[in-house]
């Protein structure tokens, strides 16, 4: 079994899901009292969020790379960043360590291809929807990707993530807003599936809320992590 090095806390709500599901899935596969070998570095998201708002991405990158190196030195075989938005810095973090980083976009793209869905919508934080770091990685995996075009929708989707979901608040009105945006994307772009490109959105949107396939980056990432942990993937 390999040891996973997880950078968590962004937010702690999604990190809880990572920890619980990784261990549950490892146990279901391996049986007995088996659980994952895992090193976790939980950041203070308040500090990271302030740097995000100040557009200090170089400073965030340096901090995440330092953390990844700490986990590597502590014995991690793989690095996992348990959030979509911080994959903006994934290539830099990977360049600073010798062990692999399991990229969340590769994980969810595998799920889309397994379902023969290549034309997808992508929701996430404003950074994820407006910038290209996740879209480009998904395109490298053969997907055609669309994001909401209305800036008001982008702002509201982002607000719901940080003001509600990151604090564990689930509102029916927010669920309906997300559903409306997705339905508009189906109508305007003809998307055949939707990628929940933020690790908290799965708390709000479920498969039974929509008529198109839902691809949750959190669960896709966890599935990959479990496979690497149990050496079913190398």
Secondary structure as UniProt FT lines:
FT   STRAND          3..8
FT   TURN            10..11
FT   HELIX           12..30
FT   TURN            32..33
FT   STRAND          37..42
FT   HELIX           45..53
FT   TURN            54..55
FT   HELIX           57..73
FT   TURN            74..75
FT   STRAND          78..81
FT   HELIX           85..89
FT   HELIX           90..95
FT   STRAND          100..101
FT   HELIX           104..114
FT   TURN            115..116
FT   STRAND          119..123
FT   HELIX           126..130
FT   HELIX           133..140
FT   TURN            141..142
FT   STRAND          144..146
FT   HELIX           151..163
FT   HELIX           165..167
FT   HELIX           172..189
FT   STRAND          193..196
FT   TURN            199..200
FT   HELIX           201..203
FT   HELIX           207..209
FT   STRAND          213..216
FT   HELIX           217..229
FT   TURN            230..231
//
